[in-house]
Amino acid sequence: MPQKMSWPRPHRPNVMGTRHVISAGHYLAAEAGFRILEAGGNAIDAGVAAGIALNVLESQMCCFAGVAPTIIYLAASGETVSIDGLGTWPKAATCAYFNEHHPGPVPEGILQTIVPAAPDAWITALERYGTITFGDAAAAAIRLARDGFPMHAQMSARVKAREIDFIDQPESAAIFLPGGRAPELGEVFVQADLAKTLQFLADEEAAKGAKGREAGLQAVRDAFYKGDIADAIVRFQAANGGLLTAEDMAGYRVTIEPPQHYRFRDVDVFSCGPWCQGPMLLQALALLEGFDLAALGHNSADYVHTLVEAIKLAAADREAYYGDPKFVDVPMDQLLSRAYADSRRAMIRPGEAWPEMPPAGDAGASAQAGAPAAAAGRHVDRALDTTYLCVMDGQGNAFSCTPSDGVMRKTPVVPGTGLYPSGRGNQSRTEPDHPSAIAPGKRPRLTPNPALAIREGKEVMPFGTPGGDQQTQVMLQMFLNRYAFGMDPQTAIDAPRFGSMSFPDSFSPHDYFPGLLKLEHTFDQALGEDLAARGHKVEWWAEDEWLPSGVCAVAKDLKTGVLWGGADRRRTCYALGW
Protein backbone atom coordinates (compact mmCIF):
# COMPACT_ATOMS: atom_id res chain seq x y z
CA MET A 1 0.00 0.00 0.00
CA PRO A 2 1.40 3.46 -0.87
CA GLN A 3 2.34 5.89 1.86
CA LYS A 4 -0.69 7.32 3.63
CA MET A 5 -1.49 10.86 2.60
CA SER A 6 -4.05 13.36 3.78
CA TRP A 7 -7.07 13.70 1.48
CA PRO A 8 -10.24 15.79 1.75
CA ARG A 9 -13.02 14.16 3.72
CA PRO A 10 -15.40 12.23 1.44
CA HIS A 11 -18.84 13.64 0.74
CA ARG A 12 -20.34 10.43 2.12
CA PRO A 13 -19.04 8.06 4.78
CA ASN A 14 -17.50 4.74 3.83
CA VAL A 15 -20.09 2.07 4.57
CA MET A 16 -18.30 -0.58 6.61
CA GLY A 17 -19.28 -4.03 7.80
CA THR A 18 -17.90 -7.39 8.85
CA ARG A 19 -20.56 -9.63 7.27
CA HIS A 20 -21.41 -8.28 3.83
CA VAL A 21 -21.56 -5.05 1.81
CA ILE A 22 -23.35 -4.13 -1.40
CA SER A 23 -23.10 -0.99 -3.53
CA ALA A 24 -25.49 -0.33 -6.41
CA GLY A 25 -26.66 2.30 -8.87
CA HIS A 26 -29.91 2.88 -6.91
CA TYR A 27 -30.45 2.74 -3.18
CA LEU A 28 -33.48 0.44 -3.43
CA ALA A 29 -31.48 -2.03 -5.52
CA ALA A 30 -28.82 -2.03 -2.81
CA GLU A 31 -31.59 -2.73 -0.30
CA ALA A 32 -32.95 -5.59 -2.44
CA GLY A 33 -29.55 -7.27 -2.52
CA PHE A 34 -28.92 -6.57 1.15
CA ARG A 35 -32.13 -8.41 2.09
CA ILE A 36 -30.89 -11.48 0.24
CA LEU A 37 -27.58 -11.33 2.11
CA GLU A 38 -29.35 -10.97 5.44
CA ALA A 39 -31.47 -14.02 4.61
CA GLY A 40 -28.35 -16.12 4.07
CA GLY A 41 -27.78 -15.72 0.34
CA ASN A 42 -24.30 -15.31 -1.08
CA ALA A 43 -22.84 -12.45 -3.15
CA ILE A 44 -24.06 -13.99 -6.40
CA ASP A 45 -27.63 -14.33 -5.11
CA ALA A 46 -27.59 -10.74 -3.88
CA GLY A 47 -25.99 -9.45 -7.07
CA VAL A 48 -28.66 -11.02 -9.26
CA ALA A 49 -31.45 -9.68 -7.02
CA ALA A 50 -29.95 -6.18 -7.12
CA GLY A 51 -29.39 -6.41 -10.87
CA ILE A 52 -32.99 -7.36 -11.63
CA ALA A 53 -34.15 -4.61 -9.28
CA LEU A 54 -32.01 -2.13 -11.24
CA ASN A 55 -33.80 -3.29 -14.40
CA VAL A 56 -36.91 -1.76 -12.79
CA LEU A 57 -35.49 1.15 -10.83
CA GLU A 58 -33.24 2.45 -13.61
CA SER A 59 -35.24 1.30 -16.60
CA GLN A 60 -34.05 4.38 -18.46
CA MET A 61 -30.56 2.88 -18.05
CA CYS A 62 -30.99 -0.89 -18.23
CA CYS A 63 -33.55 -3.58 -19.00
CA PHE A 64 -34.29 -7.18 -18.03
CA ALA A 65 -34.03 -7.97 -21.76
CA GLY A 66 -30.74 -6.07 -22.10
CA VAL A 67 -27.12 -6.90 -21.30
CA ALA A 68 -25.43 -7.79 -18.00
CA PRO A 69 -21.67 -8.48 -18.28
CA THR A 70 -20.43 -9.91 -15.00
CA ILE A 71 -17.23 -10.90 -13.20
CA ILE A 72 -17.47 -13.29 -10.24
CA TYR A 73 -14.78 -14.14 -7.69
CA LEU A 74 -15.18 -17.42 -5.78
CA ALA A 75 -13.24 -17.19 -2.53
CA ALA A 76 -13.11 -20.91 -1.73
CA SER A 77 -11.34 -21.82 -4.96
CA GLY A 78 -9.74 -18.49 -5.81
CA GLU A 79 -11.35 -18.74 -9.26
CA THR A 80 -12.40 -15.64 -11.20
CA VAL A 81 -14.90 -16.05 -14.03
CA SER A 82 -16.59 -13.79 -16.57
CA ILE A 83 -20.15 -14.15 -17.85
CA ASP A 84 -20.46 -12.07 -21.00
CA GLY A 85 -24.19 -11.30 -20.63
CA LEU A 86 -24.03 -9.93 -24.18
CA GLY A 87 -26.34 -10.97 -26.99
CA THR A 88 -25.53 -11.71 -30.60
CA TRP A 89 -26.67 -10.28 -33.90
CA PRO A 90 -29.57 -12.14 -35.58
CA LYS A 91 -28.58 -14.57 -38.32
CA ALA A 92 -30.17 -12.25 -40.88
CA ALA A 93 -27.95 -9.30 -39.90
CA THR A 94 -25.04 -8.51 -42.22
CA CYS A 95 -23.10 -5.42 -43.22
CA ALA A 96 -24.37 -5.94 -46.76
CA TYR A 97 -27.99 -5.83 -45.59
CA PHE A 98 -27.51 -2.60 -43.64
CA ASN A 99 -25.44 -0.91 -46.34
CA GLU A 100 -28.07 -1.72 -48.95
CA HIS A 101 -31.19 -0.87 -46.97
CA HIS A 102 -29.93 1.57 -44.29
CA PRO A 103 -26.67 3.22 -45.47
CA GLY A 104 -24.56 4.81 -42.77
CA PRO A 105 -24.36 3.96 -39.08
CA VAL A 106 -26.70 1.43 -37.48
CA PRO A 107 -30.04 3.26 -37.14
CA GLU A 108 -31.85 3.73 -33.84
CA GLY A 109 -34.93 1.61 -33.35
CA ILE A 110 -35.85 -2.00 -33.95
CA LEU A 111 -32.98 -2.82 -36.33
CA GLN A 112 -30.40 -2.32 -33.58
CA THR A 113 -31.90 -5.27 -31.68
CA ILE A 114 -29.68 -8.19 -30.74
CA VAL A 115 -30.63 -11.29 -28.74
CA PRO A 116 -31.46 -10.32 -25.12
CA ALA A 117 -28.69 -11.67 -22.88
CA ALA A 118 -29.35 -10.41 -19.35
CA PRO A 119 -31.99 -13.07 -18.49
CA ASP A 120 -29.59 -15.91 -19.30
CA ALA A 121 -26.80 -14.09 -17.43
CA TRP A 122 -28.95 -13.85 -14.28
CA ILE A 123 -30.14 -17.46 -14.61
CA THR A 124 -26.64 -18.82 -15.29
CA ALA A 125 -25.12 -16.95 -12.35
CA LEU A 126 -27.77 -18.41 -10.02
CA GLU A 127 -27.52 -21.87 -11.57
CA ARG A 128 -23.73 -22.19 -11.31
CA TYR A 129 -22.76 -20.04 -8.36
CA GLY A 130 -25.90 -19.07 -6.44
CA THR A 131 -28.15 -20.76 -3.89
CA ILE A 132 -31.61 -19.22 -4.32
CA THR A 133 -34.42 -19.44 -6.87
CA PHE A 134 -35.16 -16.96 -9.62
CA GLY A 135 -38.42 -16.14 -7.85
CA ASP A 136 -36.55 -15.17 -4.70
CA ALA A 137 -34.06 -13.11 -6.70
CA ALA A 138 -36.83 -11.32 -8.62
CA ALA A 139 -39.19 -10.74 -5.68
CA ALA A 140 -38.09 -7.17 -4.96
CA ALA A 141 -38.13 -6.24 -8.65
CA ILE A 142 -41.64 -7.63 -9.05
CA ARG A 143 -42.86 -5.61 -6.09
CA LEU A 144 -41.16 -2.43 -7.29
CA ALA A 145 -42.59 -2.80 -10.81
CA ARG A 146 -46.09 -3.77 -9.64
CA ASP A 147 -46.51 -1.28 -6.77
CA GLY A 148 -44.20 1.39 -8.14
CA PHE A 149 -41.44 3.47 -6.57
CA PRO A 150 -40.93 7.24 -6.20
CA MET A 151 -39.48 8.70 -9.39
CA HIS A 152 -35.92 9.94 -8.84
CA ALA A 153 -34.50 13.13 -10.33
CA GLN A 154 -32.08 11.63 -12.84
CA MET A 155 -34.63 9.24 -14.33
CA SER A 156 -37.19 12.02 -14.63
CA ALA A 157 -34.64 14.31 -16.29
CA ARG A 158 -33.50 11.61 -18.71
CA VAL A 159 -37.04 10.76 -19.83
CA LYS A 160 -37.82 14.46 -20.27
CA ALA A 161 -34.67 14.95 -22.34
CA ARG A 162 -35.70 12.21 -24.78
CA GLU A 163 -39.48 12.72 -24.58
CA ILE A 164 -39.66 13.40 -28.31
CA ASP A 165 -38.43 9.86 -28.96
CA PHE A 166 -41.67 8.46 -27.56
CA ILE A 167 -43.92 10.25 -30.06
CA ASP A 168 -43.89 7.33 -32.49
CA GLN A 169 -43.49 4.67 -29.78
CA PRO A 170 -46.97 4.29 -28.23
CA GLU A 171 -46.10 1.21 -26.14
CA SER A 172 -43.08 2.97 -24.68
CA ALA A 173 -45.02 6.19 -24.16
CA ALA A 174 -47.74 4.33 -22.25
CA ILE A 175 -45.12 3.32 -19.68
CA PHE A 176 -42.71 6.23 -19.56
CA LEU A 177 -45.14 9.08 -20.24
CA PRO A 178 -48.09 8.16 -18.02
CA GLY A 179 -50.82 10.75 -18.51
CA GLY A 180 -48.95 12.03 -21.56
CA ARG A 181 -45.91 13.47 -19.76
CA ALA A 182 -42.70 12.42 -18.10
CA PRO A 183 -43.10 11.59 -14.39
CA GLU A 184 -41.99 14.29 -11.97
CA LEU A 185 -39.70 13.85 -8.99
CA GLY A 186 -41.48 11.90 -6.24
CA GLU A 187 -44.37 10.62 -8.36
CA VAL A 188 -44.92 6.88 -8.02
CA PHE A 189 -43.82 5.13 -11.20
CA VAL A 190 -45.45 1.78 -12.05
CA GLN A 191 -44.44 -0.79 -14.69
CA ALA A 192 -47.35 -3.23 -14.52
CA ASP A 193 -46.52 -5.24 -17.67
CA LEU A 194 -42.94 -5.75 -16.56
CA ALA A 195 -44.19 -6.96 -13.18
CA LYS A 196 -46.44 -9.48 -14.94
CA THR A 197 -43.56 -10.73 -17.09
CA LEU A 198 -41.26 -11.25 -14.12
CA GLN A 199 -44.07 -12.89 -12.14
CA PHE A 200 -44.82 -15.19 -15.09
CA LEU A 201 -41.20 -16.34 -15.11
CA ALA A 202 -41.29 -16.94 -11.36
CA ASP A 203 -44.52 -18.92 -11.74
CA GLU A 204 -43.01 -21.06 -14.52
CA GLU A 205 -40.12 -21.81 -12.18
CA ALA A 206 -42.44 -22.69 -9.31
CA ALA A 207 -44.37 -25.09 -11.53
CA LYS A 208 -41.17 -27.08 -12.12
CA GLY A 209 -39.81 -26.52 -8.62
CA ALA A 210 -40.63 -30.02 -7.41
CA LYS A 211 -37.92 -31.32 -9.75
CA GLY A 212 -35.28 -29.21 -8.05
CA ARG A 213 -33.75 -25.72 -8.25
CA GLU A 214 -31.90 -26.36 -11.51
CA ALA A 215 -35.06 -27.61 -13.21
CA GLY A 216 -36.86 -24.48 -12.05
CA LEU A 217 -34.14 -22.21 -13.41
CA GLN A 218 -34.21 -24.08 -16.72
CA ALA A 219 -37.97 -23.49 -16.85
CA VAL A 220 -37.32 -19.74 -16.52
CA ARG A 221 -34.77 -19.89 -19.35
CA ASP A 222 -37.13 -21.88 -21.58
CA ALA A 223 -40.06 -19.53 -20.90
CA PHE A 224 -37.99 -16.53 -21.94
CA TYR A 225 -35.99 -17.93 -24.88
CA LYS A 226 -38.36 -20.59 -26.27
CA GLY A 227 -41.78 -19.99 -24.74
CA ASP A 228 -44.41 -17.28 -24.52
CA ILE A 229 -42.02 -14.36 -24.02
CA ALA A 230 -39.82 -15.37 -26.95
CA ASP A 231 -42.94 -15.72 -29.07
CA ALA A 232 -44.11 -12.20 -28.17
CA ILE A 233 -40.70 -10.70 -28.95
CA VAL A 234 -40.35 -12.52 -32.28
CA ARG A 235 -43.89 -11.70 -33.45
CA PHE A 236 -43.29 -8.02 -32.66
CA GLN A 237 -39.99 -8.10 -34.55
CA ALA A 238 -41.59 -9.69 -37.61
CA ALA A 239 -44.49 -7.24 -37.61
CA ASN A 240 -42.25 -4.18 -37.36
CA GLY A 241 -39.35 -4.91 -39.69
CA GLY A 242 -36.99 -6.43 -37.13
CA LEU A 243 -34.51 -9.25 -37.84
CA LEU A 244 -34.67 -11.30 -34.63
CA THR A 245 -36.19 -14.78 -35.06
CA ALA A 246 -37.26 -17.71 -32.87
CA GLU A 247 -34.12 -19.55 -33.97
CA ASP A 248 -31.92 -16.67 -32.79
CA MET A 249 -33.65 -16.66 -29.41
CA ALA A 250 -33.71 -20.42 -28.83
CA GLY A 251 -30.05 -20.88 -29.76
CA TYR A 252 -28.62 -18.27 -27.42
CA ARG A 253 -26.52 -18.99 -24.32
CA VAL A 254 -24.13 -16.71 -22.47
CA THR A 255 -20.39 -17.32 -22.72
CA ILE A 256 -18.49 -18.17 -19.52
CA GLU A 257 -14.73 -17.69 -19.68
CA PRO A 258 -11.69 -16.57 -17.68
CA PRO A 259 -11.47 -12.77 -17.59
CA GLN A 260 -8.57 -10.77 -19.00
CA HIS A 261 -5.87 -10.01 -16.46
CA TYR A 262 -2.98 -7.61 -15.83
CA ARG A 263 -0.81 -7.34 -12.72
CA PHE A 264 -0.25 -3.67 -11.88
CA ARG A 265 2.54 -3.57 -9.31
CA ASP A 266 1.19 -5.92 -6.61
CA VAL A 267 -2.47 -5.79 -7.67
CA ASP A 268 -4.09 -8.27 -10.07
CA VAL A 269 -6.72 -6.50 -12.14
CA PHE A 270 -9.43 -8.40 -14.05
CA SER A 271 -11.67 -7.22 -16.87
CA CYS A 272 -13.97 -8.87 -19.36
CA GLY A 273 -12.63 -9.75 -22.80
CA PRO A 274 -12.20 -7.66 -25.95
CA TRP A 275 -15.87 -8.21 -26.85
CA CYS A 276 -16.14 -5.17 -24.57
CA GLN A 277 -13.84 -2.21 -23.94
CA GLY A 278 -12.67 -3.61 -20.58
CA PRO A 279 -9.09 -4.41 -21.66
CA MET A 280 -8.60 -0.67 -22.25
CA LEU A 281 -8.31 -0.35 -18.47
CA LEU A 282 -5.60 -2.99 -18.38
CA GLN A 283 -3.70 -1.48 -21.31
CA ALA A 284 -3.75 1.96 -19.69
CA LEU A 285 -2.42 0.50 -16.45
CA ALA A 286 0.38 -1.25 -18.36
CA LEU A 287 1.39 2.07 -19.92
CA LEU A 288 1.22 3.93 -16.60
CA GLU A 289 3.28 1.36 -14.72
CA GLY A 290 6.37 2.99 -16.18
CA PHE A 291 5.66 6.34 -14.46
CA ASP A 292 6.22 7.50 -10.88
CA LEU A 293 2.62 8.58 -10.47
CA ALA A 294 3.06 9.81 -6.91
CA ALA A 295 5.88 12.09 -8.03
CA LEU A 296 3.65 13.58 -10.73
CA GLY A 297 1.22 14.64 -7.99
CA HIS A 298 -2.39 13.54 -7.74
CA ASN A 299 -4.60 15.36 -10.27
CA SER A 300 -1.79 17.75 -11.17
CA ALA A 301 -1.54 18.90 -14.78
CA ASP A 302 1.33 16.45 -15.33
CA TYR A 303 -0.72 13.60 -13.87
CA VAL A 304 -3.92 14.36 -15.79
CA HIS A 305 -2.00 14.82 -19.05
CA THR A 306 -0.16 11.50 -18.60
CA LEU A 307 -3.36 9.56 -17.89
CA VAL A 308 -5.20 11.15 -20.80
CA GLU A 309 -2.43 10.30 -23.25
CA ALA A 310 -2.34 6.71 -21.97
CA ILE A 311 -6.10 6.50 -22.45
CA LYS A 312 -5.76 7.74 -26.05
CA LEU A 313 -3.17 5.07 -26.81
CA ALA A 314 -5.38 2.34 -25.34
CA ALA A 315 -8.37 3.70 -27.28
CA ALA A 316 -6.41 3.59 -30.53
CA ASP A 317 -5.82 -0.12 -29.99
CA ARG A 318 -9.45 -0.61 -29.02
CA GLU A 319 -10.52 0.86 -32.35
CA ALA A 320 -7.98 -1.16 -34.32
CA TYR A 321 -8.29 -4.55 -32.66
CA TYR A 322 -11.17 -5.06 -30.22
CA GLY A 323 -14.11 -7.18 -31.33
CA ASP A 324 -15.77 -10.53 -30.69
CA PRO A 325 -12.85 -13.02 -30.46
CA LYS A 326 -15.12 -15.71 -31.89
CA PHE A 327 -14.98 -13.75 -35.17
CA VAL A 328 -11.90 -11.51 -34.93
CA ASP A 329 -8.25 -12.25 -34.19
CA VAL A 330 -7.66 -10.02 -31.16
CA PRO A 331 -3.99 -10.21 -30.07
CA MET A 332 -4.68 -9.74 -26.35
CA ASP A 333 -1.48 -11.46 -25.18
CA GLN A 334 0.55 -8.98 -27.20
CA LEU A 335 -1.59 -5.96 -26.29
CA LEU A 336 -1.20 -6.73 -22.57
CA SER A 337 2.49 -7.62 -22.67
CA ARG A 338 4.97 -5.43 -20.84
CA ALA A 339 7.20 -5.29 -23.89
CA TYR A 340 4.35 -3.87 -25.96
CA ALA A 341 3.55 -1.29 -23.26
CA ASP A 342 7.21 -0.29 -23.14
CA SER A 343 7.23 0.29 -26.89
CA ARG A 344 4.07 2.42 -26.76
CA ARG A 345 4.94 4.43 -23.64
CA ALA A 346 7.42 6.62 -25.51
CA MET A 347 4.47 8.08 -27.42
CA ILE A 348 3.34 9.86 -24.23
CA ARG A 349 4.98 13.27 -24.58
CA PRO A 350 5.15 15.18 -21.25
CA GLY A 351 4.51 18.65 -22.64
CA GLU A 352 2.48 17.92 -25.76
CA ALA A 353 -0.88 16.24 -26.25
CA TRP A 354 -1.70 14.16 -29.27
CA PRO A 355 -4.06 16.46 -31.19
CA GLU A 356 -6.10 13.45 -32.30
CA MET A 357 -6.29 9.73 -31.59
CA PRO A 358 -2.73 8.35 -31.96
CA PRO A 359 -2.04 5.52 -34.40
CA ALA A 360 -2.62 1.99 -33.18
CA GLY A 361 0.35 -0.12 -32.25
CA ASP A 362 1.78 -3.05 -34.19
CA ALA A 363 0.43 -5.99 -32.21
CA GLY A 364 1.09 -8.62 -34.86
CA ALA A 365 -2.44 -8.81 -36.22
CA SER A 366 -4.40 -7.03 -38.89
CA ALA A 367 -5.56 -3.62 -37.69
CA GLN A 368 -7.95 -1.13 -39.20
CA ALA A 369 -5.79 1.46 -40.94
CA GLY A 370 -5.99 5.14 -40.22
CA ALA A 371 -7.94 7.31 -37.81
CA PRO A 372 -11.55 8.31 -38.52
CA ALA A 373 -12.47 11.74 -39.77
CA ALA A 374 -13.53 14.24 -37.14
CA ALA A 375 -17.22 14.91 -36.65
CA ALA A 376 -18.38 18.48 -36.95
CA GLY A 377 -20.09 20.48 -34.22
CA ARG A 378 -20.07 20.58 -30.45
CA HIS A 379 -19.90 17.33 -28.51
CA VAL A 380 -23.19 16.04 -27.14
CA ASP A 381 -22.99 13.62 -24.23
CA ARG A 382 -24.98 10.58 -25.33
CA ALA A 383 -24.07 7.49 -23.36
CA LEU A 384 -26.50 7.50 -20.45
CA ASP A 385 -27.94 4.01 -20.52
CA THR A 386 -25.98 1.86 -18.08
CA THR A 387 -25.78 1.19 -14.33
CA TYR A 388 -23.56 -0.86 -12.02
CA LEU A 389 -23.54 -2.94 -8.83
CA CYS A 390 -21.07 -4.94 -6.76
CA VAL A 391 -21.35 -7.20 -3.73
CA MET A 392 -19.11 -9.07 -1.31
CA ASP A 393 -20.36 -11.60 1.22
CA GLY A 394 -18.99 -12.99 4.46
CA GLN A 395 -17.21 -15.86 2.69
CA GLY A 396 -15.30 -13.39 0.51
CA ASN A 397 -17.15 -14.06 -2.75
CA ALA A 398 -17.46 -11.02 -5.03
CA PHE A 399 -19.93 -10.06 -7.76
CA SER A 400 -19.25 -7.22 -10.21
CA CYS A 401 -21.86 -6.42 -12.87
CA THR A 402 -22.68 -3.63 -15.34
CA PRO A 403 -26.33 -3.98 -16.53
CA SER A 404 -27.33 -1.86 -19.49
CA ASP A 405 -29.72 -1.18 -22.40
CA GLY A 406 -32.42 1.26 -21.37
CA VAL A 407 -35.50 2.36 -23.27
CA MET A 408 -33.71 5.31 -24.85
CA ARG A 409 -32.41 5.37 -28.45
CA LYS A 410 -35.94 4.55 -29.62
CA THR A 411 -35.71 0.95 -28.44
CA PRO A 412 -39.34 -0.21 -28.80
CA VAL A 413 -41.29 -1.92 -26.01
CA VAL A 414 -42.82 -5.27 -26.91
CA PRO A 415 -46.58 -4.88 -26.24
CA GLY A 416 -47.83 -6.48 -23.06
CA THR A 417 -44.39 -7.45 -21.75
CA GLY A 418 -42.79 -4.25 -20.45
CA LEU A 419 -39.61 -5.41 -22.19
CA TYR A 420 -37.47 -3.57 -24.73
CA PRO A 421 -35.00 -6.10 -26.14
CA SER A 422 -31.34 -5.16 -26.24
CA GLY A 423 -30.52 -2.31 -28.62
CA ARG A 424 -26.79 -2.86 -28.18
CA GLY A 425 -26.40 -3.28 -31.93
CA ASN A 426 -25.91 0.48 -32.03
CA GLN A 427 -22.28 -0.15 -31.01
CA SER A 428 -21.50 -2.20 -34.12
CA ARG A 429 -20.15 -0.89 -37.41
CA THR A 430 -21.42 -1.35 -40.93
CA GLU A 431 -17.89 -1.26 -42.43
CA PRO A 432 -17.02 -4.92 -43.14
CA ASP A 433 -13.32 -4.52 -42.28
CA HIS A 434 -13.96 -2.99 -38.84
CA PRO A 435 -13.25 -5.40 -35.94
CA SER A 436 -16.71 -4.61 -34.56
CA ALA A 437 -18.49 -5.00 -37.89
CA ILE A 438 -21.94 -6.59 -37.97
CA ALA A 439 -22.04 -10.34 -38.68
CA PRO A 440 -24.61 -13.08 -38.02
CA GLY A 441 -24.21 -14.46 -34.50
CA LYS A 442 -21.50 -11.93 -33.61
CA ARG A 443 -21.42 -9.89 -30.40
CA PRO A 444 -21.19 -6.08 -30.75
CA ARG A 445 -18.23 -4.53 -28.97
CA LEU A 446 -19.75 -3.51 -25.65
CA THR A 447 -18.98 -0.45 -23.53
CA PRO A 448 -20.17 -1.87 -20.15
CA ASN A 449 -17.22 -3.56 -18.46
CA PRO A 450 -17.18 -4.65 -14.80
CA ALA A 451 -13.82 -5.08 -13.07
CA LEU A 452 -12.21 -6.72 -10.05
CA ALA A 453 -8.94 -6.05 -8.24
CA ILE A 454 -7.12 -8.49 -5.95
CA ARG A 455 -4.11 -7.67 -3.80
CA GLU A 456 -3.12 -11.16 -2.76
CA GLY A 457 -3.59 -11.77 0.96
CA LYS A 458 -4.60 -8.16 1.51
CA GLU A 459 -7.68 -7.02 -0.40
CA VAL A 460 -10.37 -7.93 -2.92
CA MET A 461 -12.25 -5.07 -4.61
CA PRO A 462 -15.01 -5.37 -7.24
CA PHE A 463 -15.58 -1.98 -8.90
CA GLY A 464 -17.16 -0.38 -11.95
CA THR A 465 -19.36 2.37 -13.31
CA PRO A 466 -21.78 3.40 -16.05
CA GLY A 467 -20.79 6.13 -18.50
CA GLY A 468 -20.26 4.83 -22.04
CA ASP A 469 -16.75 5.64 -23.23
CA GLN A 470 -16.04 7.31 -19.89
CA GLN A 471 -16.23 3.98 -18.06
CA THR A 472 -12.67 2.71 -18.40
CA GLN A 473 -11.35 6.24 -17.88
CA VAL A 474 -13.26 6.76 -14.65
CA MET A 475 -12.41 3.25 -13.43
CA LEU A 476 -8.73 3.95 -14.12
CA GLN A 477 -8.86 7.13 -12.05
CA MET A 478 -10.70 5.48 -9.16
CA PHE A 479 -8.34 2.47 -9.19
CA LEU A 480 -5.23 4.66 -9.06
CA ASN A 481 -6.76 6.82 -6.35
CA ARG A 482 -7.05 3.64 -4.30
CA TYR A 483 -3.88 1.74 -5.16
CA ALA A 484 -1.39 4.42 -6.19
CA PHE A 485 -2.42 7.09 -3.68
CA GLY A 486 -3.92 5.06 -0.83
CA MET A 487 -7.36 6.69 -0.69
CA ASP A 488 -10.18 4.84 1.02
CA PRO A 489 -12.89 3.68 -1.42
CA GLN A 490 -15.32 6.55 -0.86
CA THR A 491 -12.62 9.22 -1.13
CA ALA A 492 -11.30 7.50 -4.26
CA ILE A 493 -14.79 7.72 -5.76
CA ASP A 494 -15.41 11.33 -4.74
CA ALA A 495 -12.19 12.76 -6.21
CA PRO A 496 -12.53 15.11 -9.24
CA ARG A 497 -12.63 13.46 -12.68
CA PHE A 498 -11.69 14.13 -16.26
CA GLY A 499 -12.51 12.40 -19.52
CA SER A 500 -11.09 12.35 -23.03
CA MET A 501 -13.34 12.37 -26.11
CA SER A 502 -10.39 12.14 -28.51
CA PHE A 503 -11.42 8.85 -30.10
CA PRO A 504 -14.58 7.61 -31.83
CA ASP A 505 -17.64 7.27 -29.62
CA SER A 506 -18.72 3.66 -29.27
CA PHE A 507 -22.34 4.57 -29.94
CA SER A 508 -23.75 5.18 -33.40
CA PRO A 509 -23.04 7.53 -35.20
CA HIS A 510 -19.57 7.21 -33.59
CA ASP A 511 -18.78 10.89 -33.20
CA TYR A 512 -15.11 11.75 -32.87
CA PHE A 513 -13.74 14.95 -31.33
CA PRO A 514 -9.96 15.17 -31.64
CA GLY A 515 -8.24 16.57 -28.58
CA LEU A 516 -11.41 17.19 -26.57
CA LEU A 517 -10.88 16.85 -22.81
CA LYS A 518 -13.69 17.38 -20.30
CA LEU A 519 -12.96 18.41 -16.70
CA GLU A 520 -15.23 18.43 -13.68
CA HIS A 521 -15.92 21.85 -12.23
CA THR A 522 -14.08 20.95 -9.00
CA PHE A 523 -10.70 21.27 -10.76
CA ASP A 524 -8.89 24.61 -10.56
CA GLN A 525 -9.14 26.87 -13.59
CA ALA A 526 -5.34 27.04 -13.66
CA LEU A 527 -5.14 23.30 -14.29
CA GLY A 528 -7.39 23.67 -17.31
CA GLU A 529 -5.20 26.46 -18.66
CA ASP A 530 -2.06 24.36 -18.21
CA LEU A 531 -3.64 21.42 -20.05
CA ALA A 532 -4.85 23.69 -22.84
CA ALA A 533 -1.30 24.98 -23.27
CA ARG A 534 -0.21 21.38 -23.90
CA GLY A 535 -2.70 21.06 -26.75
CA HIS A 536 -5.79 19.65 -25.03
CA LYS A 537 -9.11 21.20 -26.09
CA VAL A 538 -10.43 21.76 -22.60
CA GLU A 539 -14.13 22.01 -21.82
CA TRP A 540 -15.83 21.91 -18.43
CA TRP A 541 -18.66 19.64 -17.37
CA ALA A 542 -21.51 21.56 -15.76
CA GLU A 543 -21.67 21.58 -11.98
CA ASP A 544 -24.65 19.22 -11.96
CA GLU A 545 -23.32 16.98 -14.77
CA TRP A 546 -23.61 13.27 -14.06
CA LEU A 547 -21.96 11.79 -17.17
CA PRO A 548 -18.67 11.50 -15.20
CA SER A 549 -20.33 8.33 -14.01
CA GLY A 550 -21.64 6.50 -10.98
CA VAL A 551 -18.84 4.43 -9.50
CA CYS A 552 -19.58 1.74 -6.94
CA ALA A 553 -16.94 -0.31 -5.13
CA VAL A 554 -16.65 -2.76 -2.26
CA ALA A 555 -13.25 -3.59 -0.78
CA LYS A 556 -12.59 -6.38 1.73
CA ASP A 557 -9.54 -6.14 3.97
CA LEU A 558 -8.42 -9.76 4.08
CA LYS A 559 -6.41 -9.24 7.27
CA THR A 560 -9.12 -7.64 9.41
CA GLY A 561 -12.19 -9.00 7.64
CA VAL A 562 -13.68 -5.51 7.40
CA LEU A 563 -15.55 -4.61 4.23
CA TRP A 564 -15.61 -1.04 2.90
CA GLY A 565 -18.29 0.17 0.51
CA GLY A 566 -18.30 3.34 -1.57
CA ALA A 567 -21.00 4.82 -3.80
CA ASP A 568 -20.91 7.78 -6.17
CA ARG A 569 -22.74 10.95 -5.16
CA ARG A 570 -22.96 11.92 -8.83
CA ARG A 571 -25.88 9.53 -9.37
CA THR A 572 -28.39 7.63 -7.25
CA CYS A 573 -25.77 5.13 -6.05
CA TYR A 574 -25.84 3.81 -2.52
CA ALA A 575 -23.97 1.28 -0.39
CA LEU A 576 -25.29 -0.82 2.50
CA GLY A 577 -23.42 -3.12 4.85
CA TRP A 578 -23.49 -4.96 8.14
Buried (B, 14 or more C-beta within 10 A) or exposed (E): EEEEEEBEEBEBEBBBBEEBBBBBBBBBBBBBBBBBBEEEBBBBBBBBBBBBBBBBBBBBBBBBBBBBBBBBBBBEEEEBBBBBBBBBBBBEBBBEBBBEEEEEBBBBBBBBBBBBBBBBBBBBBBBBBBEBBBBBBBBBBBBBBBEBBEBBBBBBBBBEEBBEBBEEBEBBBBBBBBEEEBBEEEBEBBBBBBBBBBBBBBEBBBEBBEEEBEEBBBBBBBBBBBBBBBEBBBEBBEEEEBBBBBEBBBBBEBBBBEBBBBBBEEBBBBBBBBBBBBBBBBBBBBBBBBBEBBEBEBBEBBBBBBBBBBBBBBBBBBBBBBBBBEBBEBBBEBBBBEEBBEEBBEBBEEEEBBEBBBBBBEBEBEBBEEBBEBBEEEBEBBBBBBBBBBBBBBEBBBBBBBBBBBBBBBBBBBBEBBBBBBBBBBBBBBBEEBBBBBBBBBBBBBBBBBBBBBBEEEBBBBBBBBBBBBBBBBBBBBBBBBBBBBBBBBBBBBBBBBBBBBBBBBBBBBBBBBBBBBBBEEBEEEBBEBBBEBBBBBBEBEEEEBBBBBBBBBBBBBEEEBBBBBBBBBBBBBBBBB
